Amino acid sequence: MVRMDDAESSGPLAGLHLLVVDDNRDARVIYKTILGHCGAFVTAVASAGAAVRALKQIQPDVILTDLSMPGHDGLWLARRLRRREMKTGVHVPTVAITARDDIYPREAMPDAGLDDWLVKPVSHRDLVRVVGHLASPLAPKRSA
């Protein structure tokens, strides 16, 4: 598990704890850098299994997950999160990030329990906008 300890104390995402799940190390570094510069504290892991383990120790405000990963993919993780939500009543907004929108059609995203999705390459502006919107107390929450 990689943690970003140098999050800025101000910025559009100040005070948020985010979980980034991506098997690509470069992608994790890029997302951590962007989100950290916007004030978020970022925990980054390399697999869906590692994300499940991390969630036993942390309560992120938003989860960003790559969809196409070896082993369990991001859809598996989203479904697991929604089963957990049904037990705990706590909704953690989850954003899919994919370069393979041909394999993972947008129509399947809500049914899998994803709140939003971004297609790679993701712009800085879109990444921050989506995370900020979903972390907002005014953002609509899915019902369990």
Secondary structure as a PSIPRED ss2 file (coil, helix, strand):
# PSIPRED VFORMAT (PSIPRED V4.0)

   1 M C   1.000  0.000  0.000
   2 V E   0.000  0.000  1.000
   3 R E   0.000  0.000  1.000
   4 M E   0.000  0.000  1.000
   5 D C   1.000  0.000  0.000
   6 D C   1.000  0.000  0.000
   7 A C   1.000  0.000  0.000
   8 E C   1.000  0.000  0.000
   9 S C   1.000  0.000  0.000
  10 S C   1.000  0.000  0.000
  11 G C   1.000  0.000  0.000
  12 P C   1.000  0.000  0.000
  13 L C   1.000  0.000  0.000
  14 A C   1.000  0.000  0.000
  15 G C   1.000  0.000  0.000
  16 L C   1.000  0.000  0.000
  17 H E   0.000  0.000  1.000
  18 L E   0.000  0.000  1.000
  19 L E   0.000  0.000  1.000
  20 V E   0.000  0.000  1.000
  21 V E   0.000  0.000  1.000
  22 D C   1.000  0.000  0.000
  23 D C   1.000  0.000  0.000
  24 N C   1.000  0.000  0.000
  25 R H   0.000  1.000  0.000
  26 D H   0.000  1.000  0.000
  27 A H   0.000  1.000  0.000
  28 R H   0.000  1.000  0.000
  29 V H   0.000  1.000  0.000
  30 I H   0.000  1.000  0.000
  31 Y H   0.000  1.000  0.000
  32 K H   0.000  1.000  0.000
  33 T H   0.000  1.000  0.000
  34 I H   0.000  1.000  0.000
  35 L H   0.000  1.000  0.000
  36 G H   0.000  1.000  0.000
  37 H H   0.000  1.000  0.000
  38 C C   1.000  0.000  0.000
  39 G C   1.000  0.000  0.000
  40 A C   1.000  0.000  0.000
  41 F E   0.000  0.000  1.000
  42 V E   0.000  0.000  1.000
  43 T E   0.000  0.000  1.000
  44 A E   0.000  0.000  1.000
  45 V E   0.000  0.000  1.000
  46 A C   1.000  0.000  0.000
  47 S C   1.000  0.000  0.000
  48 A H   0.000  1.000  0.000
  49 G H   0.000  1.000  0.000
  50 A H   0.000  1.000  0.000
  51 A H   0.000  1.000  0.000
  52 V H   0.000  1.000  0.000
  53 R H   0.000  1.000  0.000
  54 A H   0.000  1.000  0.000
  55 L C   1.000  0.000  0.000
  56 K C   1.000  0.000  0.000
  57 Q C   1.000  0.000  0.000
  58 I C   1.000  0.000  0.000
  59 Q C   1.000  0.000  0.000
  60 P C   1.000  0.000  0.000
  61 D C   1.000  0.000  0.000
  62 V E   0.000  0.000  1.000
  63 I E   0.000  0.000  1.000
  64 L E   0.000  0.000  1.000
  65 T E   0.000  0.000  1.000
  66 D E   0.000  0.000  1.000
  67 L C   1.000  0.000  0.000
  68 S C   1.000  0.000  0.000
  69 M C   1.000  0.000  0.000
  70 P C   1.000  0.000  0.000
  71 G C   1.000  0.000  0.000
  72 H C   1.000  0.000  0.000
  73 D C   1.000  0.000  0.000
  74 G H   0.000  1.000  0.000
  75 L H   0.000  1.000  0.000
  76 W H   0.000  1.000  0.000
  77 L H   0.000  1.000  0.000
  78 A H   0.000  1.000  0.000
  79 R H   0.000  1.000  0.000
  80 R H   0.000  1.000  0.000
  81 L H   0.000  1.000  0.000
  82 R H   0.000  1.000  0.000
  83 R H   0.000  1.000  0.000
  84 R H   0.000  1.000  0.000
  85 E H   0.000  1.000  0.000
  86 M H   0.000  1.000  0.000
  87 K H   0.000  1.000  0.000
  88 T H   0.000  1.000  0.000
  89 G C   1.000  0.000  0.000
  90 V C   1.000  0.000  0.000
  91 H C   1.000  0.000  0.000
  92 V C   1.000  0.000  0.000
  93 P C   1.000  0.000  0.000
  94 T E   0.000  0.000  1.000
  95 V E   0.000  0.000  1.000
  96 A E   0.000  0.000  1.000
  97 I E   0.000  0.000  1.000
  98 T E   0.000  0.000  1.000
  99 A C   1.000  0.000  0.000
 100 R C   1.000  0.000  0.000
 101 D C   1.000  0.000  0.000
 102 D C   1.000  0.000  0.000
 103 I C   1.000  0.000  0.000
 104 Y C   1.000  0.000  0.000
 105 P C   1.000  0.000  0.000
 106 R C   1.000  0.000  0.000
 107 E C   1.000  0.000  0.000
 108 A H   0.000  1.000  0.000
 109 M H   0.000  1.000  0.000
 110 P H   0.000  1.000  0.000
 111 D H   0.000  1.000  0.000
 112 A H   0.000  1.000  0.000
 113 G C   1.000  0.000  0.000
 114 L C   1.000  0.000  0.000
 115 D C   1.000  0.000  0.000
 116 D E   0.000  0.000  1.000
 117 W E   0.000  0.000  1.000
 118 L E   0.000  0.000  1.000
 119 V E   0.000  0.000  1.000
 120 K C   1.000  0.000  0.000
 121 P C   1.000  0.000  0.000
 122 V C   1.000  0.000  0.000
 123 S C   1.000  0.000  0.000
 124 H H   0.000  1.000  0.000
 125 R H   0.000  1.000  0.000
 126 D H   0.000  1.000  0.000
 127 L H   0.000  1.000  0.000
 128 V H   0.000  1.000  0.000
 129 R H   0.000  1.000  0.000
 130 V H   0.000  1.000  0.000
 131 V H   0.000  1.000  0.000
 132 G H   0.000  1.000  0.000
 133 H H   0.000  1.000  0.000
 134 L H   0.000  1.000  0.000
 135 A H   0.000  1.000  0.000
 136 S C   1.000  0.000  0.000
 137 P C   1.000  0.000  0.000
 138 L C   1.000  0.000  0.000
 139 A C   1.000  0.000  0.000
 140 P C   1.000  0.000  0.000
 141 K C   1.000  0.000  0.000
 142 R C   1.000  0.000  0.000
 143 S C   1.000  0.000  0.000
 144 A C   1.000  0.000  0.000
